[in-house]
Amino acid sequence: MIENEKDLKILYLTLKKEHFIDIYLGKKKVEYRWKKPYWDVRLANKKYDIVQFTNGYTVDRPTMRLEHVRTRLINGSSPLGNGEQYAVVLGDLLESWKCEQLVMDEFIEERVSKLKQS
């Protein structure tokens, strides 16, 4: 548990399952958002301590917190495509809740799908 949580600046982001799992497993260390007025307010010239990711909107959704390293504005290509976008650079995984079951369920779904194809 993170101490003095009330003093932390936390960026809250919701992700699709595949991106959530990739970040949880350490495969993805940067999250991108298009440069739009909504994200300008939240990301331009802002410094956060933590990025909190959730998968879904239910009360008991998988959640994880990672160190926020920095946010950069880039103009180029990323997994989103070409154009101006924010790159939220992530550090270490600090805490997680209900993530292991999500990863296990996805692994089982992939294995079953491969078995059905053979």
C-alpha positions as a Markdown table, in Angstrom:
| # | Residue | x | y | z |
|---|---|---|---|---|
| 1 | Met | 0.0 | 0.0 | 0.0 |
| 2 | Ile | 1.3 | 3.5 | -0.9 |
| 3 | Glu | 1.6 | 5.7 | 2.1 |
| 4 | Asn | 0.4 | 9.4 | 2.2 |
| 5 | Glu | -1.8 | 8.7 | -0.8 |
| 6 | Lys | -3.7 | 11.9 | -0.4 |
| 7 | Asp | -0.6 | 13.9 | -1.3 |
| 8 | Leu | -0.1 | 12.0 | -4.6 |
| 9 | Lys | -1.0 | 13.3 | -8.0 |
| 10 | Ile | -2.7 | 10.4 | -9.8 |
| 11 | Leu | -3.5 | 10.1 | -13.5 |
| 12 | Tyr | -6.5 | 7.8 | -14.0 |
| 13 | Leu | -6.8 | 5.9 | -17.3 |
| 14 | Thr | -9.1 | 3.1 | -18.4 |
| 15 | Leu | -7.7 | 0.5 | -20.9 |
| 16 | Lys | -8.9 | -2.3 | -23.1 |
| 17 | Lys | -8.0 | -5.7 | -21.8 |
| 18 | Glu | -5.2 | -6.5 | -24.2 |
| 19 | His | -3.3 | -3.2 | -23.4 |
| 20 | Phe | -4.0 | -3.6 | -19.7 |
| 21 | Ile | -2.5 | -7.1 | -19.7 |
| 22 | Asp | 0.5 | -5.9 | -21.7 |
| 23 | Ile | 1.3 | -3.1 | -19.2 |
| 24 | Tyr | 0.7 | -5.5 | -16.3 |
| 25 | Leu | 3.2 | -8.0 | -17.7 |
| 26 | Gly | 5.7 | -5.3 | -18.5 |
| 27 | Lys | 5.5 | -5.7 | -22.3 |
| 28 | Lys | 4.2 | -2.2 | -22.8 |
| 29 | Lys | 6.0 | 0.8 | -21.1 |
| 30 | Val | 4.3 | 3.7 | -22.9 |
| 31 | Glu | 0.6 | 4.5 | -23.1 |
| 32 | Tyr | -0.5 | 6.9 | -25.9 |
| 33 | Arg | -3.3 | 9.4 | -26.2 |
| 34 | Trp | -4.2 | 11.6 | -29.2 |
| 35 | Lys | -3.5 | 15.3 | -28.7 |
| 36 | Lys | -7.0 | 16.7 | -28.2 |
| 37 | Pro | -8.5 | 19.3 | -25.9 |
| 38 | Tyr | -9.7 | 16.6 | -23.4 |
| 39 | Trp | -6.1 | 15.3 | -23.0 |
| 40 | Asp | -4.5 | 18.7 | -23.2 |
| 41 | Val | -6.1 | 19.6 | -20.0 |
| 42 | Arg | -5.0 | 16.4 | -18.3 |
| 43 | Leu | -1.6 | 15.9 | -19.8 |
| 44 | Ala | 0.0 | 19.1 | -21.1 |
| 45 | Asn | 2.7 | 20.4 | -18.7 |
| 46 | Lys | 1.4 | 18.1 | -15.9 |
| 47 | Lys | 3.5 | 16.0 | -13.6 |
| 48 | Tyr | 2.0 | 12.9 | -11.9 |
| 49 | Asp | 3.4 | 10.6 | -9.3 |
| 50 | Ile | 1.3 | 7.6 | -10.3 |
| 51 | Val | -0.7 | 6.3 | -13.3 |
| 52 | Gln | -3.7 | 4.2 | -12.2 |
| 53 | Phe | -5.0 | 1.9 | -14.9 |
| 54 | Thr | -8.3 | 0.1 | -14.8 |
| 55 | Asn | -9.9 | -2.4 | -17.1 |
| 56 | Gly | -13.6 | -1.8 | -17.3 |
| 57 | Tyr | -16.0 | 0.3 | -15.3 |
| 58 | Thr | -17.4 | -2.1 | -12.7 |
| 59 | Val | -16.8 | -1.6 | -9.0 |
| 60 | Asp | -14.5 | -4.7 | -8.7 |
| 61 | Arg | -12.5 | -4.1 | -11.9 |
| 62 | Pro | -8.8 | -5.0 | -12.3 |
| 63 | Thr | -6.7 | -2.1 | -11.2 |
| 64 | Met | -2.9 | -1.3 | -11.2 |
| 65 | Arg | -0.7 | 1.6 | -10.3 |
| 66 | Leu | 2.6 | 2.3 | -11.9 |
| 67 | Glu | 5.2 | 5.0 | -11.5 |
| 68 | His | 4.7 | 8.0 | -13.8 |
| 69 | Val | 8.1 | 8.7 | -15.4 |
| 70 | Arg | 7.1 | 11.6 | -17.7 |
| 71 | Thr | 4.6 | 12.6 | -20.4 |
| 72 | Arg | 6.0 | 13.8 | -23.8 |
| 73 | Leu | 4.2 | 15.3 | -26.7 |
| 74 | Ile | 5.3 | 13.6 | -29.9 |
| 75 | Asn | 4.6 | 14.2 | -33.5 |
| 76 | Gly | 5.1 | 11.0 | -35.4 |
| 77 | Ser | 4.1 | 7.4 | -35.4 |
| 78 | Ser | 3.1 | 5.1 | -32.6 |
| 79 | Pro | 0.7 | 2.2 | -32.2 |
| 80 | Leu | -2.1 | 4.8 | -32.5 |
| 81 | Gly | -0.9 | 6.0 | -35.9 |
| 82 | Asn | 0.7 | 9.1 | -37.2 |
| 83 | Gly | 0.1 | 12.6 | -35.7 |
| 84 | Glu | 0.4 | 14.6 | -32.5 |
| 85 | Gln | 0.0 | 12.5 | -29.4 |
| 86 | Tyr | 1.0 | 12.3 | -25.8 |
| 87 | Ala | 3.3 | 9.5 | -24.7 |
| 88 | Val | 2.8 | 8.6 | -21.1 |
| 89 | Val | 6.1 | 6.8 | -20.0 |
| 90 | Leu | 5.6 | 4.3 | -17.3 |
| 91 | Gly | 7.9 | 3.1 | -14.6 |
| 92 | Asp | 7.7 | 0.2 | -12.1 |
| 93 | Leu | 4.5 | -1.5 | -11.1 |
| 94 | Leu | 3.7 | -0.4 | -7.6 |
| 95 | Glu | 0.4 | -2.1 | -6.7 |
| 96 | Ser | -2.3 | -4.2 | -8.4 |
| 97 | Trp | -5.7 | -5.6 | -7.6 |
| 98 | Lys | -7.6 | -8.4 | -9.4 |
| 99 | Cys | -5.1 | -8.5 | -12.2 |
| 100 | Glu | -3.8 | -12.0 | -11.9 |
| 101 | Gln | -7.2 | -13.5 | -12.6 |
| 102 | Leu | -7.6 | -11.3 | -15.7 |
| 103 | Val | -4.3 | -12.5 | -17.1 |
| 104 | Met | -5.1 | -16.1 | -16.3 |
| 105 | Asp | -8.5 | -15.9 | -18.0 |
| 106 | Glu | -6.9 | -14.4 | -21.1 |
| 107 | Phe | -4.2 | -17.1 | -21.2 |
| 108 | Ile | -6.9 | -19.9 | -20.9 |
| 109 | Glu | -9.0 | -18.2 | -23.7 |
| 110 | Glu | -5.9 | -18.2 | -26.0 |
| 111 | Arg | -5.1 | -21.8 | -25.3 |
| 112 | Val | -8.6 | -23.0 | -25.9 |
| 113 | Ser | -8.8 | -21.0 | -29.1 |
| 114 | Lys | -5.6 | -22.6 | -30.3 |
| 115 | Leu | -6.8 | -26.1 | -29.4 |
| 116 | Lys | -10.0 | -25.6 | -31.3 |
| 117 | Gln | -8.0 | -24.5 | -34.4 |
| 118 | Ser | -5.9 | -27.7 | -34.4 |
